């Protein structure tokens, strides 16, 4: 499937065939041997026909789409990668299909926030029992974040139940990935930045004046990112008294220095 995706991303030039014909052939190859294991579709056919418009091919493409994704099951996370022309309206999913709302990806996959959101939802539904999943799929779930060399080294210092910390950390990193650069470019004051992050469901702040006066304590906020060092004194608070995600926004990039129980204050 990876090889097939790479081929579809850069279709070969065939003088006697149009790109649409090549796509048609490839779709048949991809579908070969792949049949629905259940009859319940994982997305709503009515909603599909109402809002989906094929950019290439016939309107019956909507039927093929509904049939193909049926094998995933009604509780699956579906990511549909299409061009913008396939979804001319901002559709809302009918109540019966809310659990299986598809993520519509119309921007290039390596940079798509929609793609990252689909990864996060998929991981969340799997209810992982360890932090290894977050670490392993960080580049897929949080493509806009740059993690330090030691960002994942102190997860054992987090206080509380692993399951609760996992879900909270997933949310905190998602907010940083999706919004923190935009917030920093829009607001200059600490209060406004805190309010903007708070509206997204996370509490965050820079270090206090007392901590800033403590040279040794501030040195703990310096994190190695390859050959460079970034001071990450801003931190989100997973719990009021512990569990911090230290980060910095520098020149339009979001850096995550450390995920720790608590640093010296």
C-alpha positions in Angstrom: 0.0 0.0 0.0 2.9 2.4 0.7 4.4 1.6 -2.7 0.9 2.1 -4.3 0.5 5.5 -2.6 3.9 6.6 -3.8 2.9 5.6 -7.3 -0.4 7.5 -7.1 1.4 10.6 -5.8 3.6 10.7 -8.9 1.7 9.1 -11.8 3.8 8.0 -14.8 3.2 9.8 -18.1 1.6 7.5 -20.7 1.1 9.2 -24.1 -1.9 7.1 -25.0 -3.7 7.3 -21.7 -5.2 10.1 -19.6 -4.5 10.5 -15.9 -8.1 9.5 -15.2 -7.7 6.2 -17.0 -4.5 5.4 -15.0 -6.3 6.2 -11.8 -9.1 3.9 -12.8 -6.7 1.0 -13.5 -4.9 1.6 -10.2 -8.1 1.7 -8.2 -9.1 -1.7 -9.6 -5.7 -3.1 -8.7 -5.9 -1.7 -5.2 -9.4 -3.2 -4.7 -8.5 -6.7 -5.9 -8.9 -9.2 -3.1 -10.4 -6.5 -0.8 -14.1 -7.2 0.1 -16.3 -6.0 2.8 -16.3 -8.4 5.8 -19.6 -6.9 7.1 -22.7 -5.3 5.5 -22.8 -2.3 7.7 -21.2 0.7 6.1 -18.8 2.8 8.2 -20.0 6.0 6.6 -23.5 7.2 5.6 -24.4 6.5 2.0 -27.1 9.2 2.0 -24.6 11.7 3.3 -22.1 10.5 0.7 -24.5 11.0 -2.2 -25.6 14.4 -1.0 -22.2 16.0 -0.6 -19.7 14.0 -2.6 -19.0 15.0 -6.2 -16.5 12.9 -8.2 -13.7 14.9 -9.7 -13.0 12.1 -12.1 -15.5 9.4 -13.1 -19.2 9.0 -12.7 -21.6 9.7 -9.8 -21.6 5.9 -9.1 -18.2 6.6 -7.5 -20.2 7.4 -4.4 -21.5 3.9 -4.3 -18.0 2.4 -4.8 -16.7 4.6 -1.9 -19.5 3.5 0.4 -18.9 -0.2 -0.5 -15.1 0.0 -0.2 -15.1 1.5 3.3 -17.7 -1.0 4.6 -15.0 -3.5 5.4 -13.6 -1.1 8.1 -16.7 -1.4 10.2 -19.1 1.1 11.7 -16.7 2.3 14.5 -13.6 2.8 12.4 -11.7 6.0 11.7 -11.9 6.8 8.0 -9.6 9.2 6.3 -10.6 10.2 2.7 -7.9 11.8 0.6 -9.4 13.7 -2.3 -9.1 17.0 -4.1 -11.2 19.9 -2.8 -13.6 19.7 -5.8 -15.0 16.4 -4.4 -16.6 18.2 -1.4 -18.1 21.4 -2.7 -20.0 22.1 0.5 -19.2 22.0 4.2 -21.2 19.0 5.0 -22.3 17.9 8.4 -22.5 14.2 9.2 -26.0 12.9 10.1 -26.5 12.0 13.8 -26.5 8.2 13.0 -23.0 8.5 11.5 -21.4 10.8 14.1 -19.1 8.0 15.5 -17.8 7.3 12.0 -17.4 10.8 10.7 -14.7 10.7 7.9 -11.7 13.0 8.0 -11.7 14.7 4.6 -8.1 15.4 3.6 -7.7 17.8 0.7 -4.3 19.2 1.4 -1.0 17.4 0.8 -0.7 14.5 3.3 2.7 15.3 4.9 1.3 18.7 6.0 -2.4 18.0 6.5 -3.8 18.7 9.9 -6.8 16.6 8.9 -4.5 13.6 8.5 -2.9 14.2 11.9 -6.4 14.4 13.5 -7.3 11.1 11.9 -4.2 9.4 13.3 -4.9 10.9 16.8 -8.5 9.7 16.8 -7.4 6.2 15.6 -4.8 6.0 18.5 -7.3 7.3 21.0 -9.9 4.7 20.1 -7.4 1.9 20.5 -7.0 2.9 24.2 -3.2 2.3 24.3 -1.8 1.0 27.6 1.6 2.6 27.3 3.3 5.8 26.1 5.1 3.8 23.4 2.3 4.4 20.9 2.5 8.2 21.3 6.2 8.1 20.8 6.2 5.8 17.9 3.5 7.7 15.9 4.4 11.2 17.1 5.5 12.4 13.6 2.1 11.3 12.2 -0.1 12.7 15.0 1.9 15.9 15.7 3.7 16.8 12.4 4.0 20.5 13.3 5.9 19.8 16.6 9.7 19.4 16.9 10.6 17.1 19.8 13.9 17.4 21.6 16.3 14.6 21.9 15.1 13.9 25.4 11.4 14.8 25.0 10.2 11.3 25.7 12.8 10.3 28.3 11.0 11.3 31.5 7.5 9.9 31.0 8.1 7.7 34.1 8.1 10.8 36.2 4.5 11.6 35.4 2.2 11.3 38.4 -1.1 9.6 38.3 -2.7 6.8 36.3 -1.0 6.0 32.9 -4.3 5.9 31.1 -5.4 9.3 32.3 -2.0 10.8 31.5 -2.0 9.2 28.0 -5.3 10.8 27.0 -4.4 14.2 28.6 -1.0 14.2 26.9 -2.6 13.3 23.5 -4.9 16.3 23.9 -2.2 18.7 25.0 0.2 17.8 22.2 -2.7 18.0 19.7 -3.5 21.6 20.8 0.1 22.6 20.6 0.4 21.0 17.1 -2.7 22.6 15.7 -2.9 26.0 17.3 0.2 27.2 19.3 2.1 28.8 16.4 -1.0 30.6 15.2 -1.7 31.8 18.8 1.9 33.1 19.2 1.7 35.0 15.9 -1.6 36.5 16.8 -1.0 37.5 20.5 2.0 39.0 22.2 0.9 39.1 25.8 1.1 36.3 28.3 -2.5 36.7 29.3 -3.8 36.6 25.8 -1.8 33.5 25.0 -3.0 31.8 28.1 -6.6 32.7 27.3 -6.3 31.3 23.8 -4.8 28.0 25.0 -7.4 27.9 27.7 -10.2 28.2 25.1 -8.7 25.0 23.6 -8.9 23.2 26.9 -5.4 23.4 28.3 -3.8 25.4 31.1 -0.4 26.9 30.3 2.0 29.5 31.6 5.7 30.7 31.4 7.9 30.3 34.5 7.4 32.5 37.5 9.8 35.4 38.4 11.2 33.3 41.3 12.1 30.4 38.9 13.6 32.8 36.4 15.9 34.1 39.0 17.1 30.6 39.8 19.9 30.0 37.3 20.1 26.2 38.0 16.4 25.8 37.6 16.3 27.7 34.3 19.1 25.6 32.9 16.7 22.6 33.3 14.5 24.3 30.7 17.3 24.2 28.1 16.7 21.3 25.8 18.8 19.8 23.0 17.3 19.7 19.5 20.0 18.1 17.5 22.8 20.6 17.3 20.8 23.5 18.8 19.4 24.3 22.2 16.0 25.9 22.9 14.8 27.2 26.2 11.3 25.9 26.8 10.0 27.7 29.8 6.4 27.8 28.7 4.6 24.7 29.9 1.1 23.1 29.8 -0.2 21.7 33.0 -1.8 18.2 32.7 -2.4 18.4 36.5 -2.5 21.6 38.6 0.5 20.4 40.7 2.4 18.2 38.3 2.9 16.8 34.8 4.2 19.4 32.5 4.8 19.7 28.7 7.6 22.2 28.3 7.5 24.0 24.9 8.7 27.1 23.0 7.6 28.8 19.9 10.6 30.2 17.9 10.4 31.7 14.4 7.2 30.0 13.5 8.1 26.6 14.9 6.8 24.8 18.0 9.4 23.0 20.0 8.5 20.4 22.7 11.5 20.2 25.1 10.3 17.8 27.8 7.3 15.9 29.2 8.0 15.6 32.9 6.4 15.3 36.2 7.9 18.6 37.4 11.2 20.5 37.1 12.9 22.5 39.8 11.2 25.7 40.7 
